[in-house]
Amino acid sequence: MTTKWIVEDKEKENVFWPSEEMKKAAWVSDPKIYDEALKDQKAFWAEKAGALHWEKKWDNVYEQEPGKPWNFKWFVGGKINAAYNCLDRHVEGGKGDKVAMIWVPEPTDEKPVKITYSELNKKVNKFANALKKLGIKKGDRVGVYLPMIPELMISLLAVARIGAVHNVVFSAFSGESVKDRMEDAEAKLLITANGYYRRGKLLDLKKNADIGVEGTPVKNVVVVKRAELDVNWVDGRDHWFHELIEKESEKCESEFVEANDMLFMLYTSGTTGKPKGIVHDTAGYLTQAYWTTKWNFNAKDDDVFWCTADVGWITGHTYGCYGPFSNGITQIVFEGAPDYPDIGRWWKTIQDHKVSVFYTAPTAIRMFIKAGDAWPKKYNLESLKILGSVGEPIDEEAWLWYFRTIGGGRCPIIDTWWQTETGANVVNTLPGIGPFIPTVAGRPFPGIDMKLVDEEGNDAEMSGYLVEKPPFAPGMLRGIYKNEQKYIDTYWSRFKNLYDTSDGAKLREDGLIRITGRVDDVMKVAGHRLSTGELENAINEHELVRESAVVPRPDKIKGEVPIVFALLIDPSKATEETKAEIVRHVDKMIGPTARPAAIYFVDDVPKTRSGKIMRRILRGLVTNDTNLGNVTTLMNPECVEHLKEVVGYGG
């Protein structure tokens, strides 16, 4: 009989608590942990960091420059290596034969591949040695443009092994997006594949990679041979992955770096057009990744952990690589789409590999709801112990379906709130403590101090802006690459001595936090962060477009989708074919994730008298908001009535 990890509070509708079995099994079950950790956050995180391997222990646990809250450091003077903590210490501790990852390829005629910690360590070392021979050294930036294949994890850990810095680009992004990131990061090398599978099609990734390195500092391109696919080849620049590592040694000494040295950079959309390179350090990030994985998901030695996020996103970095590997557990690496060859593929994967922890996004859950209950009911999902949600606030309908249909009413749902910038989870409910309530994220993770403030930065009682107080969590970003002023302006300028998350939240009477969403011009499309500015810049580059404005519209499947208002140079070109051209242009410049759900050709968009587009009004129009606010102060209030007709407002 399957253990019931969760029980319903009979006195309150849709409020659940950990069962006695869950409390006994959980790493943490006493709610006193929250107050105890906040009494001395530095001591708390110092104790937690001690679980990792340090070549040299730190001199000072935390330093913060007076008057400059953004200039803080953890574990100053310590020496550490992320790959050593994810691999060597497990092998040396007798876990070499334990399966580190189970790779599930998309084609069903290809068998899953199991790789042990010992085998993974050897592969990482061989590739690390090859990278060194290609001139990569400590601090160098290395681009990684790979699908979800084992070589992706191998690449990240090999780069970390030698103290270099990886910069992953989502494999569905365009060549132009790769190029922007390689140029800004000043990358010396790019790792890619000749192709990969997506919904039964073999896609040529190398073609995009070639665009991505053209005119950049990249001197070498390493190509993984994922499939039999002929691709463009540049002799002297391009190298086959398998040929490079063939004769390399299986041993490679770790480069132990200073705790605050950069581990990776990851580009994320901001409120302007240019993506910004978020910088994460090594020790602080790894400490938070390790402990949030362990406590949030009650990670135990016999667990099979599956985070469905692509490593092109921060969730994949933390809970698809560094978190599980640093904990020495087995994880699933899944190449394909959730609905190929049918909508039951994920549930079959859980059944076949006895997945115990499953971490996915509300977007995917809503897609499965639409497909119906029959699909998951075909499979045995009783191995599941913990369910997780990430990427955006989860609605009550999706939460309850996930809980009842996938978890069978047995498993706690860990609804996690965090950001690319925070590096790891910041707000959630621990499985041994609870309560688990639909749409309620929970409490700040132990040792992290969050609060709500109003526009002036004063404490807000029930709703406001979500901010973090110092000492800031160890996994927090340490800057925007090559742009300290943007780093300060974006995260530290609105509120004094507080980190601004740009998210709104509500605080319940019981102290639990409900996230209400972004308060800036950033959309969450299928759990992926996309700025309106980045999309507008791409659309405005189309030869027929004079100006554009983009706003999000709620979507039952994707959470939000982009809606475009476009002003054409020649209004006679306002045709369906032009819409199709703009969509293809967006696919090329950014990728399918940013594809507009609707394009409206208009004569004008509402603007302030200083010329700023009033996206608030456009959002109200596409969401049928009955209160558009005062439009009389606009430079062009007459355009609003026309826009109402165009979008069918009020219909």
C-alpha positions as CSV (number, residue, x, y, z in Angstrom):
1,M,0.0,0.0,0.0
2,T,1.3,3.4,-1.0
3,T,2.1,5.8,1.9
4,K,-0.2,8.8,2.3
5,W,2.1,11.7,2.8
6,I,-0.6,14.4,3.2
7,V,-4.0,14.8,5.0
8,E,-6.8,17.2,4.5
9,D,-7.8,19.7,7.1
10,K,-11.5,18.8,7.5
11,E,-12.3,22.2,9.1
12,K,-11.0,24.2,6.2
13,E,-11.6,23.7,2.5
14,N,-8.6,22.8,0.4
15,V,-6.1,23.1,3.2
16,F,-3.7,20.2,3.6
17,W,-1.0,19.2,6.1
18,P,1.8,16.6,6.2
19,S,0.8,13.3,7.6
20,E,2.6,11.8,10.6
21,E,4.4,9.5,8.1
22,M,5.6,12.6,6.1
23,K,6.7,14.4,9.3
24,K,8.8,11.4,10.3
25,A,10.3,11.0,6.8
26,A,11.0,14.7,6.3
27,W,14.4,16.3,6.9
28,V,12.6,19.2,8.7
29,S,9.3,18.9,10.5
30,D,9.5,21.5,13.3
31,P,8.3,25.0,12.3
32,K,10.6,26.5,14.9
33,I,13.3,26.2,12.1
34,Y,12.1,29.5,10.6
35,D,12.6,31.6,13.7
36,E,15.8,29.9,14.7
37,A,17.3,30.5,11.2
38,L,16.4,34.2,11.2
39,K,18.0,34.7,14.7
40,D,21.4,34.4,13.1
41,Q,21.2,34.0,9.3
42,K,25.0,34.1,9.0
43,A,25.5,31.3,11.4
44,F,22.7,29.3,9.8
45,W,24.2,29.4,6.3
46,A,27.7,28.9,7.7
47,E,26.5,25.6,9.2
48,K,24.7,24.6,6.0
49,A,27.8,25.4,3.8
50,G,29.8,23.0,6.0
51,A,27.9,20.1,4.3
52,L,29.9,20.8,1.1
53,H,33.5,20.0,0.4
54,W,35.9,22.9,0.9
55,E,39.5,22.8,-0.2
56,K,40.0,25.8,2.1
57,K,37.4,27.0,4.6
58,W,36.3,30.7,4.4
59,D,37.8,33.5,6.5
60,N,34.6,35.5,6.9
61,V,31.2,34.1,6.5
62,Y,29.5,37.3,5.2
63,E,30.7,40.8,4.1
64,Q,28.6,43.7,2.9
65,E,30.0,47.1,1.9
66,P,28.3,49.9,4.0
67,G,25.8,51.9,1.9
68,K,26.1,49.5,-0.9
69,P,23.7,46.6,-0.3
70,W,24.4,45.1,-3.7
71,N,28.0,44.6,-2.8
72,F,27.9,41.6,-0.6
73,K,29.9,38.3,-0.4
74,W,29.5,35.0,1.3
75,F,32.2,32.6,2.6
76,V,35.0,35.1,1.8
77,G,38.4,33.5,1.3
78,G,37.0,29.9,0.9
79,K,38.1,27.7,-1.9
80,I,35.6,25.3,-3.6
81,N,34.8,23.6,-6.8
82,A,31.2,22.9,-8.0
83,A,32.1,19.8,-10.1
84,Y,34.0,18.2,-7.2
85,N,31.0,18.7,-5.0
86,C,28.6,17.2,-7.6
87,L,30.8,14.2,-8.5
88,D,34.1,13.4,-6.8
89,R,32.9,13.5,-3.3
90,H,30.2,11.0,-4.1
91,V,32.6,8.7,-5.9
92,E,35.1,9.0,-3.1
93,G,32.3,8.3,-0.6
94,G,31.5,5.0,-2.2
95,K,28.6,6.1,-4.5
96,G,30.5,5.6,-7.7
97,D,28.1,2.8,-8.9
98,K,25.0,4.8,-8.1
99,V,23.0,6.0,-11.1
100,A,23.5,9.8,-11.5
101,M,21.2,10.3,-14.4
102,I,18.8,8.4,-16.6
103,W,18.6,10.0,-20.0
104,V,15.3,9.5,-21.8
105,P,15.7,10.3,-25.5
106,E,12.6,11.5,-27.5
107,P,12.6,8.7,-30.2
108,T,10.8,5.8,-28.6
109,D,13.0,3.3,-30.6
110,E,16.1,4.6,-28.6
111,K,16.6,3.1,-25.2
112,P,17.1,5.2,-22.0
113,V,20.7,5.5,-21.0
114,K,21.8,5.2,-17.3
115,I,25.1,6.9,-16.3
116,T,26.6,6.3,-12.9
117,Y,28.4,8.9,-10.8
118,S,31.7,7.2,-11.6
119,E,31.0,7.2,-15.4
120,L,29.8,10.8,-15.3
121,N,32.9,11.9,-13.5
122,K,35.2,10.2,-16.0
123,K,33.3,11.8,-19.0
124,V,33.4,15.2,-17.3
125,N,37.2,14.9,-16.7
126,K,37.8,13.9,-20.3
127,F,35.9,16.8,-21.7
128,A,37.5,19.2,-19.1
129,N,41.0,18.1,-20.4
130,A,39.8,18.7,-24.0
131,L,38.6,22.2,-23.1
132,K,42.0,23.0,-21.6
133,K,43.7,21.9,-24.8
134,L,41.4,24.3,-26.7
135,G,42.8,27.1,-24.6
136,I,40.0,27.4,-22.0
137,K,41.2,28.5,-18.6
138,K,39.8,29.8,-15.3
139,G,37.4,32.7,-15.7
140,D,36.9,32.2,-19.5
141,R,33.3,32.2,-20.7
142,V,32.0,29.2,-22.5
143,G,28.7,29.2,-24.4
144,V,26.5,26.1,-24.2
145,Y,23.8,25.7,-26.8
146,L,22.6,22.1,-26.4
147,P,19.4,20.2,-26.2
148,M,18.5,18.0,-23.2
149,I,21.1,15.3,-23.8
150,P,23.8,13.9,-21.4
151,E,26.5,16.1,-22.9
152,L,24.7,19.1,-21.6
153,M,25.3,18.1,-18.0
154,I,28.8,16.9,-18.9
155,S,29.6,20.3,-20.4
156,L,28.4,22.3,-17.5
157,L,30.4,20.3,-15.0
158,A,33.5,20.1,-17.2
159,V,33.5,23.9,-17.5
160,A,33.0,24.2,-13.7
161,R,35.8,21.6,-13.2
162,I,38.4,23.9,-14.7
163,G,37.1,27.1,-13.1
164,A,35.7,28.5,-16.3
165,V,32.2,30.1,-16.6
166,H,29.3,28.6,-18.5
167,N,26.7,30.6,-20.4
168,V,23.8,28.4,-21.4
169,V,21.4,29.4,-24.2
170,F,18.1,27.6,-24.6
171,S,18.3,25.3,-27.6
172,A,15.0,26.7,-29.0
173,F,16.4,30.2,-29.2
174,S,17.4,31.6,-32.6
175,G,21.0,32.0,-33.9
176,E,20.6,35.8,-33.4
177,S,19.8,35.2,-29.7
178,V,22.9,33.1,-29.4
179,K,25.0,35.7,-31.1
180,D,23.8,38.5,-28.7
181,R,24.8,36.4,-25.7
182,M,28.1,35.2,-27.1
183,E,29.1,38.8,-28.0
184,D,28.1,40.3,-24.6
185,A,29.7,37.4,-22.6
186,E,32.9,37.6,-24.7
187,A,32.8,33.8,-25.0
188,K,35.8,32.0,-26.4
189,L,34.1,28.7,-27.2
190,L,30.6,27.4,-28.0
191,I,29.4,23.8,-27.3
192,T,26.5,22.7,-29.5
193,A,25.1,19.7,-31.3
194,N,24.6,18.8,-35.0
195,G,20.9,18.4,-34.3
196,Y,18.2,17.2,-31.9
197,Y,14.7,15.7,-31.9
198,R,11.5,17.7,-31.2
199,R,8.1,16.1,-31.7
200,G,9.5,13.6,-34.2
201,K,11.4,16.0,-36.3
202,L,15.2,16.2,-36.4
203,L,16.2,19.8,-36.2
204,D,19.5,21.3,-37.4
205,L,20.9,23.1,-34.4
206,K,24.3,23.6,-35.9
207,K,22.9,26.0,-38.5
208,N,21.7,28.3,-35.7
209,A,25.0,27.9,-33.9
210,D,26.9,29.0,-37.0
211,I,24.9,32.2,-37.0
212,G,25.4,32.5,-33.3
213,V,29.2,32.6,-33.5
214,E,29.6,34.8,-36.6
215,G,31.5,37.9,-35.7
216,T,31.9,37.0,-32.1
217,P,35.0,36.3,-30.0
218,V,34.2,32.5,-30.3
219,K,37.2,30.8,-31.8
220,N,36.2,27.1,-31.4
221,V,32.9,25.3,-31.7
222,V,32.5,21.8,-30.2
223,V,29.8,19.8,-31.8
224,V,28.0,16.8,-30.2
225,K,26.9,14.2,-32.8
226,R,23.4,13.6,-31.6
227,A,22.1,12.1,-34.8
228,E,23.1,11.2,-38.3
229,L,22.7,14.7,-39.8
230,D,25.0,16.4,-42.3
231,V,25.8,20.0,-41.2
232,N,27.9,22.9,-42.3
233,W,31.5,22.4,-41.1
234,V,34.3,25.0,-40.7
235,D,37.7,23.3,-40.6
236,G,39.9,24.5,-37.8
237,R,37.0,26.0,-35.9
238,D,34.6,23.1,-35.5
239,H,35.5,20.0,-33.5
240,W,33.5,16.8,-32.9
241,F,32.9,16.2,-29.2
242,H,33.5,12.5,-29.4
243,E,36.8,12.9,-31.3
244,L,38.1,15.5,-28.8
245,I,37.5,13.3,-25.7
246,E,38.5,10.0,-27.2
247,K,42.1,10.0,-26.1
248,E,41.8,12.3,-23.1
249,S,42.6,11.2,-19.6
250,E,39.8,10.2,-17.2
251,K,41.5,12.2,-14.5
252,C,41.5,16.0,-14.2
253,E,42.4,18.0,-11.2
254,S,39.7,20.4,-10.0
255,E,40.4,24.1,-10.1
256,F,39.4,25.2,-6.7
257,V,38.2,28.8,-7.1
258,E,37.5,31.5,-4.5
259,A,34.0,31.2,-3.1
260,N,32.8,34.4,-4.9
261,D,34.3,33.6,-8.3
262,M,31.7,33.3,-11.0
263,L,30.3,29.8,-11.7
264,F,27.9,30.8,-14.5
265,M,26.1,33.6,-16.2
266,L,22.6,33.3,-17.6
267,Y,20.8,35.8,-19.8
268,T,17.3,36.8,-18.8
269,S,14.8,39.3,-20.2
270,G,14.6,42.6,-18.5
271,T,12.2,45.5,-19.0
272,T,14.3,46.8,-21.9
273,G,15.1,45.2,-25.2
274,K,18.6,43.8,-24.4
275,P,18.8,40.6,-22.3
276,K,21.0,41.0,-19.3
277,G,23.7,38.6,-18.2
278,I,22.9,37.6,-14.6
279,V,26.1,36.6,-12.7
280,H,26.1,33.8,-10.1
281,D,29.0,33.0,-7.8
282,T,30.1,29.4,-6.9
283,A,29.9,28.8,-3.2
284,G,26.8,30.7,-2.2
285,Y,24.8,29.5,-5.2
286,L,25.8,25.9,-4.6
287,T,25.0,26.0,-0.9
288,Q,21.5,27.2,-1.6
289,A,21.0,24.8,-4.5
290,Y,22.0,21.9,-2.3
291,W,19.8,22.7,0.7
292,T,16.7,23.8,-1.2
293,T,16.9,20.6,-3.2
294,K,17.3,18.5,0.0
295,W,14.7,20.2,2.1
296,N,12.1,21.3,-0.4
297,F,11.8,17.9,-2.1
298,N,12.8,15.7,0.9
299,A,15.6,14.3,-1.3
300,K,16.8,10.9,-0.1
301,D,19.4,8.5,-1.4
302,D,16.8,6.2,-3.0
303,D,14.9,9.0,-4.8
304,V,14.5,9.4,-8.5
305,F,14.2,13.2,-9.1
306,W,12.7,14.7,-12.2
307,C,12.7,18.5,-12.9
308,T,11.2,18.9,-16.3
309,A,12.7,22.3,-17.0
310,D,15.2,22.7,-19.8
311,V,18.7,23.6,-18.5
312,G,18.4,26.7,-20.8
313,W,16.5,28.2,-17.9
314,I,17.6,28.8,-14.2
315,T,15.3,26.0,-13.0
316,G,17.2,23.5,-15.1
317,H,20.5,24.8,-13.8
318,T,19.6,24.5,-10.1
319,Y,17.1,21.6,-10.0
320,G,18.2,19.8,-13.2
321,C,21.9,19.9,-12.5
322,Y,23.6,21.4,-9.4
323,G,20.9,20.6,-6.8
324,P,20.4,16.9,-7.6
325,F,24.0,16.1,-8.4
326,S,25.4,17.9,-5.2
327,N,22.9,15.8,-3.2
328,G,24.1,12.6,-4.9
329,I,20.7,11.5,-6.1
330,T,19.4,10.0,-9.4
331,Q,17.7,12.3,-11.8
332,I,15.8,12.1,-15.1
333,V,17.1,14.0,-18.1
334,F,14.3,14.1,-20.7
335,E,15.0,15.1,-24.3
336,G,11.5,15.4,-25.9
337,A,8.3,17.2,-25.7
338,P,5.6,16.3,-23.1
339,D,3.1,15.4,-25.7
340,Y,5.1,13.3,-28.1
341,P,4.4,10.6,-29.3
342,D,1.3,11.2,-27.2
343,I,0.2,13.1,-24.2
344,G,1.0,10.2,-21.9
345,R,4.8,10.3,-22.4
346,W,5.6,12.0,-19.1
347,W,3.3,9.6,-17.1
348,K,4.9,6.6,-18.8
349,T,8.3,8.0,-17.9
350,I,7.3,8.3,-14.2
351,Q,6.0,4.8,-14.3
352,D,9.0,3.2,-16.1
353,H,11.6,4.8,-13.9
354,K,9.7,5.0,-10.6
355,V,10.1,8.8,-10.3
356,S,9.5,9.8,-6.7
357,V,9.9,13.6,-7.0
358,F,8.3,15.4,-9.9
359,Y,8.9,19.2,-10.4
360,T,7.1,21.0,-13.3
361,A,5.4,24.2,-14.4
362,P,1.7,25.2,-14.2
363,T,1.7,25.6,-18.0
364,A,2.4,21.9,-18.5
365,I,-0.2,21.0,-15.9
366,R,-2.9,23.1,-17.6
367,M,-2.1,21.4,-20.9
368,F,-2.6,18.0,-19.3
369,I,-5.9,19.1,-17.8
370,K,-7.1,20.0,-21.2
371,A,-6.2,16.5,-22.5
372,G,-8.3,14.9,-19.8
373,D,-7.8,12.4,-16.9
374,A,-7.7,9.3,-19.1
375,W,-4.1,9.7,-20.0
376,P,-2.5,9.7,-16.5
377,K,-4.9,7.0,-15.4
378,K,-3.3,4.6,-17.9
379,Y,-0.1,4.6,-15.9
380,N,1.0,3.7,-12.4
381,L,2.1,6.9,-10.6
382,E,2.3,5.4,-7.1
383,S,6.1,5.9,-6.9
384,L,5.5,9.7,-6.5
385,K,6.1,11.1,-3.1
386,I,6.6,14.9,-3.7
387,L,5.2,17.2,-6.4
388,G,6.6,20.6,-7.2
389,S,5.4,23.7,-9.1
390,V,7.7,26.3,-10.6
391,G,7.8,29.2,-13.1
392,E,4.6,31.2,-12.2
393,P,1.9,31.3,-9.6
394,I,-0.3,28.2,-9.9
395,D,-4.1,28.6,-10.0
396,E,-6.4,26.6,-7.8
397,E,-7.9,24.4,-10.5
398,A,-4.4,23.3,-11.7
399,W,-3.2,22.8,-8.2
400,L,-6.1,20.5,-7.2
401,W,-6.0,18.5,-10.5
402,Y,-2.2,18.0,-10.0
403,F,-2.8,17.0,-6.4
404,R,-5.7,14.6,-7.0
405,T,-5.0,13.2,-10.5
406,I,-1.2,13.0,-10.6
407,G,-0.4,12.7,-6.9
408,G,-3.5,10.6,-6.1
409,G,-4.3,12.9,-3.1
410,R,-1.2,11.5,-1.4
411,C,1.6,13.9,-2.2
412,P,2.4,17.4,-0.9
413,I,2.7,20.1,-3.6
414,I,5.7,22.3,-3.1
415,D,4.8,25.5,-4.8
416,T,8.1,27.3,-5.2
417,W,8.7,31.0,-5.8
418,W,12.1,32.2,-7.0
419,Q,13.8,33.9,-9.9
420,T,16.8,33.7,-12.2
421,E,18.3,36.4,-10.0
422,T,17.8,34.5,-6.7
423,G,19.4,31.4,-8.1
424,A,17.4,29.0,-6.1
425,N,14.1,28.7,-4.3
426,V,13.2,31.5,-1.9
427,V,9.6,31.0,-0.9
428,N,7.8,27.7,-0.5
429,T,6.2,25.3,2.0
430,L,8.5,22.6,3.4
431,P,7.0,19.1,3.0
432,G,7.3,18.2,6.7
433,I,5.8,21.4,7.9
434,G,2.9,22.6,5.7
435,P,0.3,23.7,5.2
436,F,-0.3,23.1,1.5
437,I,-2.9,25.5,0.1
438,P,-3.7,26.1,-3.5
439,T,-2.3,29.5,-4.8
440,V,-0.3,30.0,-1.6
441,A,3.5,29.7,-2.0
442,G,4.2,29.6,1.7
443,R,7.0,31.0,3.9
444,P,10.5,32.3,3.0
445,F,13.0,29.4,3.0
446,P,14.8,29.1,6.4
447,G,17.6,31.7,6.7
448,I,16.0,34.1,4.1
449,D,14.2,37.2,5.3
450,M,11.4,38.5,3.0
451,K,8.8,41.1,3.6
452,L,6.2,43.3,1.8
453,V,6.5,47.1,1.4
454,D,4.5,49.9,-0.1
455,E,5.6,52.3,-2.8
456,E,7.7,54.3,-0.3
457,G,9.4,51.2,1.1
458,N,7.5,51.2,4.3
459,D,6.2,47.9,5.8
460,A,3.0,46.8,4.2
461,E,0.6,44.7,6.3
462,M,-1.4,42.7,3.8
463,S,-0.2,43.4,0.2
464,G,2.6,45.2,-1.5
465,Y,6.0,44.7,-3.2
466,L,7.9,41.6,-2.3
467,V,11.5,42.4,-1.1
468,E,14.4,40.7,0.6
469,K,16.2,42.1,3.6
470,P,20.0,41.7,4.3
471,P,21.9,39.5,4.9
472,F,20.9,38.4,1.4
473,A,20.5,34.8,0.5
474,P,23.7,33.1,-0.6
475,G,22.3,32.1,-4.0
476,M,21.5,35.7,-5.0
477,L,22.9,37.2,-8.1
478,R,26.2,39.1,-7.8
479,G,25.7,41.4,-10.7
480,I,24.8,42.0,-14.4
481,Y,27.8,41.2,-16.5
482,K,29.7,44.3,-17.5
483,N,26.9,46.6,-16.3
484,E,27.1,47.4,-12.6
485,Q,24.9,50.5,-13.0
486,K,22.1,48.5,-14.6
487,Y,22.4,46.0,-11.7
488,I,22.0,48.7,-9.2
489,D,19.2,50.5,-11.0
490,T,17.2,47.3,-11.6
491,Y,17.3,45.6,-8.2
492,W,18.6,48.1,-5.6
493,S,17.4,51.6,-6.5
494,R,13.6,51.5,-5.7
495,F,14.0,50.6,-2.0
496,K,16.8,51.5,0.4
497,N,18.9,48.5,1.5
498,L,16.4,46.0,0.1
499,Y,16.4,43.7,-2.9
500,D,13.5,44.5,-5.2
501,T,12.0,41.3,-6.7
502,S,9.6,43.3,-9.0
503,D,6.9,40.9,-7.9
504,G,3.8,41.8,-5.9
505,A,2.5,39.6,-3.1
506,K,-0.2,39.3,-0.4
507,L,0.4,38.3,3.1
508,R,-2.2,36.1,4.8
509,E,-3.1,36.4,8.5
510,D,-1.2,33.2,9.1
511,G,2.0,34.7,7.7
512,L,1.9,32.7,4.4
513,I,2.7,34.5,1.2
514,R,0.6,34.5,-2.0
515,I,2.5,35.7,-5.1
516,T,0.4,38.0,-7.3
517,G,2.8,38.4,-10.2
518,R,5.1,40.8,-12.0
519,V,4.8,44.6,-11.5
520,D,7.0,45.5,-14.4
521,D,6.9,44.9,-18.2
522,V,7.9,41.3,-18.1
523,M,5.6,38.4,-19.3
524,K,5.7,34.8,-18.1
525,V,5.0,32.8,-21.3
526,A,4.7,29.1,-20.6
527,G,6.9,29.7,-17.5
528,H,9.6,31.5,-19.5
529,R,10.4,35.1,-18.7
530,L,10.1,37.4,-21.7
531,S,10.3,41.2,-21.7
532,T,7.9,43.3,-23.8
533,G,10.9,45.5,-24.7
534,E,12.9,42.6,-26.2
535,L,9.9,41.5,-28.3
536,E,9.1,45.0,-29.4
537,N,12.7,45.6,-30.5
538,A,12.6,42.4,-32.6
539,I,9.2,43.3,-34.2
540,N,10.4,46.9,-34.9
541,E,13.3,45.5,-36.9
542,H,10.8,44.1,-39.5
543,E,11.0,46.2,-42.6
544,L,7.2,46.9,-42.7
545,V,6.9,47.9,-39.1
546,R,7.2,51.5,-37.9
547,E,6.4,51.0,-34.2
548,S,4.9,48.3,-32.0
549,A,3.6,47.7,-28.5
550,V,3.4,44.3,-26.8
551,V,1.4,43.3,-23.7
552,P,0.6,40.0,-22.1
553,R,-2.9,38.4,-22.2
554,P,-3.8,35.6,-19.8
555,D,-3.9,32.2,-21.3
556,K,-5.4,29.0,-19.8
557,I,-2.5,26.9,-21.1
558,K,0.6,29.1,-21.2
559,G,-0.2,31.5,-18.3
560,E,0.4,34.5,-20.5
561,V,0.8,35.1,-24.3
562,P,2.2,38.1,-26.2
563,I,-0.3,40.4,-28.0
564,V,1.1,42.8,-30.5
565,F,-0.2,46.2,-31.6
566,A,1.8,47.1,-34.7
567,L,1.9,50.4,-36.7
568,L,3.0,49.8,-40.3
569,I,5.0,52.1,-42.5
570,D,2.5,51.4,-45.3
571,P,-1.0,50.7,-43.9
572,S,-2.1,49.0,-47.1
573,K,0.2,46.1,-46.1
574,A,-2.1,45.2,-43.1
575,T,-2.7,41.7,-44.3
576,E,-2.7,38.2,-42.9
577,E,0.5,37.5,-44.9
578,T,2.2,40.4,-43.1
579,K,1.1,39.0,-39.8
580,A,2.6,35.6,-40.8
581,E,5.8,37.4,-41.8
582,I,6.1,39.1,-38.4
583,V,5.6,35.8,-36.6
584,R,8.4,34.2,-38.7
585,H,10.6,37.2,-38.0
586,V,10.0,36.8,-34.2
587,D,10.8,33.1,-34.5
588,K,14.1,34.0,-36.2
589,M,15.1,36.8,-33.9
590,I,14.1,35.3,-30.5
591,G,12.5,31.9,-30.9
592,P,9.1,30.2,-30.9
593,T,8.6,30.9,-27.2
594,A,8.0,34.6,-28.0
595,R,5.6,33.9,-30.9
596,P,2.7,36.4,-30.8
597,A,-0.8,35.0,-30.1
598,A,-2.4,37.9,-31.9
599,I,-1.3,40.8,-34.0
600,Y,-3.5,43.9,-34.4
601,F,-2.6,46.5,-37.0
602,V,-3.5,49.9,-35.7
603,D,-3.0,53.6,-36.5
604,D,-1.8,54.6,-33.1
605,V,-1.3,53.4,-29.5
606,P,-2.0,55.3,-26.3
607,K,0.9,57.5,-25.2
608,T,1.7,59.9,-22.4
609,R,2.5,63.5,-23.3
610,S,6.1,62.6,-23.0
611,G,5.7,59.9,-25.6
612,K,5.7,56.8,-23.4
613,I,3.4,53.9,-24.5
614,M,0.7,53.3,-21.9
615,R,0.8,49.5,-21.8
616,R,-1.5,49.5,-18.8
617,I,-4.4,50.6,-21.1
618,L,-3.4,48.1,-23.8
619,R,-3.4,45.3,-21.2
620,G,-6.9,46.5,-20.1
621,L,-8.1,46.3,-23.6
622,V,-7.0,42.8,-24.3
623,T,-8.2,41.5,-20.9
624,N,-11.6,43.3,-21.1
625,D,-10.8,45.2,-18.0
626,T,-13.9,47.3,-17.2
627,N,-11.7,50.0,-15.6
628,L,-9.3,51.4,-18.1
629,G,-8.6,54.4,-15.9
630,N,-8.4,58.1,-16.9
631,V,-7.4,58.4,-20.6
632,T,-8.0,62.2,-20.9
633,T,-4.4,62.9,-19.8
634,L,-3.1,60.9,-22.8
635,M,-1.4,62.7,-25.7
636,N,-3.8,60.9,-28.0
637,P,-7.0,59.8,-26.1
638,E,-9.0,59.5,-29.3
639,C,-7.1,56.3,-30.3
640,V,-8.5,54.3,-27.4
641,E,-12.0,54.2,-28.9
642,H,-10.6,52.9,-32.1
643,L,-8.5,50.3,-30.3
644,K,-11.7,49.1,-28.5
645,E,-13.2,48.3,-31.9
646,V,-10.1,46.5,-33.1
647,V,-9.8,44.2,-30.2
648,G,-13.5,43.7,-29.6
649,Y,-13.4,45.3,-26.2
650,G,-16.5,44.7,-24.2
651,G,-17.7,41.9,-26.5
